[in-house]
Amino acid sequence: QVQLVESGGGLVQAGGSLRLSCAASGRTSSLYTLGWFRQAPGKEREFVAAVNWSRGSTNYADSVMGRFTISRDTAKNTVYLQMNSLKPEDTAVYYCAGRRGPGQYHYWGQGTQVTVSS
């Protein structure tokens, strides 16, 4: 199995920035994609961004395109989410997730809270 641990969440003003990190451990050789999801209270978990582990290609939700950047450091088994121009609607628990192929995400971190005040 793969363990994922997020860090870097916090409280920021609208327009500010945060950088989230996700450290992967365990059977990381099986990873195909690492991504970020978020969930606000009372709402469904939604996709934010993902990066292919080997090629570094990326994909973003329309709501964060141009503001968020996902990247990975394969030597450190770590994925990052640089969040700029944050909006109150970005407030959520952000989860790191991994999958072994292009289908279902298999591995999930415990989440890190991001709160953006207006």
Contacts in CASP RR format, 6 or more apart in sequence:
PFRMAT RR
TARGET T0000
AUTHOR 0000-0000-0000
METHOD contacts of the structure
MODEL  1
QVQLVESGGGLVQAGGSLRLSCAASGRTSSLYTLGWFRQAPGKEREFVAA
VNWSRGSTNYADSVMGRFTISRDTAKNTVYLQMNSLKPEDTAVYYCAGRR
GPGQYHYWGQGTQVTVSS
1 26 0 8 1.000
1 27 0 8 1.000
1 107 0 8 1.000
2 24 0 8 1.000
2 25 0 8 1.000
2 26 0 8 1.000
2 27 0 8 1.000
2 28 0 8 1.000
2 30 0 8 1.000
2 31 0 8 1.000
2 98 0 8 1.000
2 106 0 8 1.000
2 107 0 8 1.000
3 24 0 8 1.000
3 25 0 8 1.000
3 26 0 8 1.000
3 107 0 8 1.000
3 109 0 8 1.000
4 22 0 8 1.000
4 23 0 8 1.000
4 24 0 8 1.000
4 34 0 8 1.000
4 96 0 8 1.000
4 97 0 8 1.000
4 98 0 8 1.000
4 107 0 8 1.000
4 108 0 8 1.000
4 109 0 8 1.000
5 22 0 8 1.000
5 23 0 8 1.000
5 25 0 8 1.000
5 96 0 8 1.000
5 109 0 8 1.000
5 110 0 8 1.000
6 20 0 8 1.000
6 21 0 8 1.000
6 22 0 8 1.000
6 94 0 8 1.000
6 95 0 8 1.000
6 96 0 8 1.000
6 109 0 8 1.000
6 110 0 8 1.000
6 111 0 8 1.000
6 112 0 8 1.000
7 20 0 8 1.000
7 21 0 8 1.000
7 22 0 8 1.000
7 23 0 8 1.000
7 112 0 8 1.000
8 18 0 8 1.000
8 19 0 8 1.000
8 20 0 8 1.000
8 21 0 8 1.000
8 112 0 8 1.000
9 18 0 8 1.000
9 20 0 8 1.000
9 94 0 8 1.000
9 112 0 8 1.000
9 113 0 8 1.000
9 114 0 8 1.000
10 18 0 8 1.000
10 112 0 8 1.000
10 113 0 8 1.000
10 114 0 8 1.000
10 115 0 8 1.000
11 115 0 8 1.000
11 116 0 8 1.000
11 117 0 8 1.000
12 18 0 8 1.000
12 86 0 8 1.000
12 114 0 8 1.000
12 115 0 8 1.000
12 116 0 8 1.000
12 117 0 8 1.000
13 116 0 8 1.000
13 117 0 8 1.000
14 86 0 8 1.000
14 87 0 8 1.000
14 88 0 8 1.000
14 116 0 8 1.000
14 117 0 8 1.000
14 118 0 8 1.000
15 84 0 8 1.000
15 85 0 8 1.000
15 86 0 8 1.000
15 87 0 8 1.000
15 116 0 8 1.000
16 84 0 8 1.000
16 85 0 8 1.000
16 86 0 8 1.000
16 116 0 8 1.000
17 82 0 8 1.000
17 83 0 8 1.000
17 84 0 8 1.000
17 85 0 8 1.000
17 86 0 8 1.000
18 83 0 8 1.000
18 86 0 8 1.000
18 114 0 8 1.000
19 80 0 8 1.000
19 81 0 8 1.000
19 82 0 8 1.000
19 83 0 8 1.000
20 36 0 8 1.000
20 80 0 8 1.000
20 81 0 8 1.000
20 83 0 8 1.000
20 94 0 8 1.000
20 96 0 8 1.000
20 112 0 8 1.000
20 114 0 8 1.000
21 78 0 8 1.000
21 79 0 8 1.000
21 80 0 8 1.000
22 34 0 8 1.000
22 35 0 8 1.000
22 36 0 8 1.000
22 78 0 8 1.000
22 79 0 8 1.000
22 80 0 8 1.000
22 81 0 8 1.000
22 96 0 8 1.000
22 109 0 8 1.000
23 76 0 8 1.000
23 77 0 8 1.000
23 78 0 8 1.000
24 31 0 8 1.000
24 34 0 8 1.000
24 77 0 8 1.000
24 78 0 8 1.000
24 79 0 8 1.000
24 96 0 8 1.000
24 98 0 8 1.000
25 77 0 8 1.000
28 77 0 8 1.000
30 100 0 8 1.000
31 53 0 8 1.000
31 98 0 8 1.000
31 99 0 8 1.000
31 100 0 8 1.000
32 52 0 8 1.000
32 53 0 8 1.000
32 54 0 8 1.000
32 98 0 8 1.000
32 99 0 8 1.000
32 100 0 8 1.000
32 101 0 8 1.000
32 102 0 8 1.000
33 50 0 8 1.000
33 51 0 8 1.000
33 52 0 8 1.000
33 53 0 8 1.000
33 98 0 8 1.000
33 99 0 8 1.000
33 101 0 8 1.000
33 102 0 8 1.000
33 105 0 8 1.000
34 50 0 8 1.000
34 51 0 8 1.000
34 53 0 8 1.000
34 72 0 8 1.000
34 79 0 8 1.000
34 96 0 8 1.000
34 97 0 8 1.000
34 98 0 8 1.000
35 48 0 8 1.000
35 49 0 8 1.000
35 50 0 8 1.000
35 51 0 8 1.000
35 70 0 8 1.000
35 79 0 8 1.000
35 96 0 8 1.000
35 97 0 8 1.000
35 98 0 8 1.000
35 105 0 8 1.000
36 48 0 8 1.000
36 49 0 8 1.000
36 50 0 8 1.000
36 70 0 8 1.000
36 79 0 8 1.000
36 81 0 8 1.000
36 94 0 8 1.000
36 95 0 8 1.000
36 96 0 8 1.000
36 97 0 8 1.000
37 45 0 8 1.000
37 46 0 8 1.000
37 47 0 8 1.000
37 48 0 8 1.000
37 94 0 8 1.000
37 95 0 8 1.000
37 97 0 8 1.000
37 105 0 8 1.000
38 45 0 8 1.000
38 46 0 8 1.000
38 48 0 8 1.000
38 90 0 8 1.000
38 92 0 8 1.000
38 93 0 8 1.000
38 94 0 8 1.000
38 95 0 8 1.000
38 114 0 8 1.000
39 45 0 8 1.000
39 46 0 8 1.000
39 92 0 8 1.000
39 93 0 8 1.000
39 95 0 8 1.000
40 91 0 8 1.000
40 92 0 8 1.000
40 93 0 8 1.000
43 92 0 8 1.000
45 95 0 8 1.000
46 61 0 8 1.000
47 61 0 8 1.000
48 60 0 8 1.000
48 61 0 8 1.000
48 64 0 8 1.000
48 68 0 8 1.000
48 81 0 8 1.000
48 94 0 8 1.000
49 58 0 8 1.000
49 59 0 8 1.000
49 60 0 8 1.000
49 61 0 8 1.000
49 64 0 8 1.000
49 68 0 8 1.000
49 69 0 8 1.000
49 70 0 8 1.000
49 81 0 8 1.000
50 58 0 8 1.000
50 59 0 8 1.000
50 70 0 8 1.000
51 57 0 8 1.000
51 58 0 8 1.000
51 59 0 8 1.000
51 70 0 8 1.000
51 71 0 8 1.000
51 72 0 8 1.000
51 79 0 8 1.000
52 58 0 8 1.000
53 72 0 8 1.000
53 74 0 8 1.000
54 74 0 8 1.000
56 72 0 8 1.000
58 69 0 8 1.000
58 70 0 8 1.000
58 71 0 8 1.000
60 66 0 8 1.000
60 68 0 8 1.000
60 70 0 8 1.000
63 89 0 8 1.000
64 83 0 8 1.000
64 90 0 8 1.000
67 83 0 8 1.000
67 84 0 8 1.000
67 85 0 8 1.000
67 86 0 8 1.000
68 81 0 8 1.000
68 82 0 8 1.000
68 83 0 8 1.000
68 84 0 8 1.000
69 81 0 8 1.000
69 82 0 8 1.000
69 84 0 8 1.000
70 79 0 8 1.000
70 80 0 8 1.000
70 81 0 8 1.000
70 82 0 8 1.000
71 79 0 8 1.000
71 80 0 8 1.000
71 82 0 8 1.000
72 78 0 8 1.000
72 79 0 8 1.000
72 80 0 8 1.000
73 79 0 8 1.000
73 80 0 8 1.000
79 96 0 8 1.000
81 94 0 8 1.000
83 90 0 8 1.000
83 114 0 8 1.000
86 114 0 8 1.000
86 116 0 8 1.000
87 116 0 8 1.000
88 116 0 8 1.000
88 117 0 8 1.000
88 118 0 8 1.000
89 116 0 8 1.000
90 114 0 8 1.000
90 116 0 8 1.000
91 114 0 8 1.000
91 115 0 8 1.000
91 116 0 8 1.000
92 114 0 8 1.000
93 111 0 8 1.000
93 112 0 8 1.000
93 113 0 8 1.000
93 114 0 8 1.000
94 111 0 8 1.000
94 112 0 8 1.000
94 113 0 8 1.000
94 114 0 8 1.000
95 108 0 8 1.000
95 109 0 8 1.000
95 110 0 8 1.000
95 111 0 8 1.000
96 108 0 8 1.000
96 109 0 8 1.000
96 111 0 8 1.000
97 105 0 8 1.000
97 107 0 8 1.000
97 108 0 8 1.000
97 109 0 8 1.000
98 105 0 8 1.000
98 106 0 8 1.000
98 107 0 8 1.000
98 108 0 8 1.000
99 105 0 8 1.000
99 106 0 8 1.000
99 107 0 8 1.000
100 106 0 8 1.000
END
